[in-house]
Amino acid sequence: MKSALIIGGSGGIGGAIVAKLKARGVETASLSRADDGFDITDESSIAAHLDGIDPLPDLVLVATGALTSTRDRPEKQLRDLGPEEPVAQFRLNALGPALVLKHLRDRIPRDRRFVFAALSARVGSIGDNGLGGWYSYRTSKAALNSLIHGAAVEIGRMRREAVIVCLHPGTVATEFTADYPDHDKVTPAQAAANLLDTLDGLGPGDSGGFFDYAGRPIPW
């Protein structure tokens, strides 16, 4: 890997990935709302920032997202569910990364390896859900997984070297998880190293998959 673009590069995980890539000698650019005014919930912002990038870097990784959008905490019970939070979470966590891929699609190279990865979460797995709750966040990540899987099938028909995946980074010690002290956490630097090592081990045959930080497939 010689070049990379990290979307959400000012966040805890995104910033650590940028730092790790640069330490490995990879030419790395980043986009974020804080530093560049990049709004992943606004397609015009996505287009303005991405449509001029040609050729694409070897890796584009979307590290944006939020645990909640209109609430202080995820819904614990069905009685907590309302219409605003699921819609806001879908726009941010699912539709945003899919629109990023939409605006890269026609420039994905045919003759070399290209990797697109979006940070998902294990709680987005329907098959692995034994706890319930967290309705909006779980649903948005399940939707992300579905969107990226479908896009990988479409893109793979013409771009056979493309690797398009969703990744679960584990529970990382950032502001995102500060209110959940009982979870075992890794540092952002360790999470970044794990994710990049996982991507290094994936090939076109893995495109459309959902993998954890150790490269293990996660059930849908």
Buried (B, 14 or more C-beta within 10 A) or exposed (E): BEBBBBBBBBBBBBBBBBBBBEEEEBEBBBBBBEEBEBBBBBBEBBEBBBEEBEEBBBBBBBBBBEBBBEBEEBBEEEEBEEEEBBBBBBBBBBBBBBBBBBBBBEEBEEEEBBBBBBBBBBBBBEEEBEEEBBBBBBBBBBBBBBBBBEBBEEBBEEBEBBBBBBBBBBBBBBEBBEEEEEEEBBEBBBBBBBBBEBBEEBEBEBBBBBBBBEBEEBEB
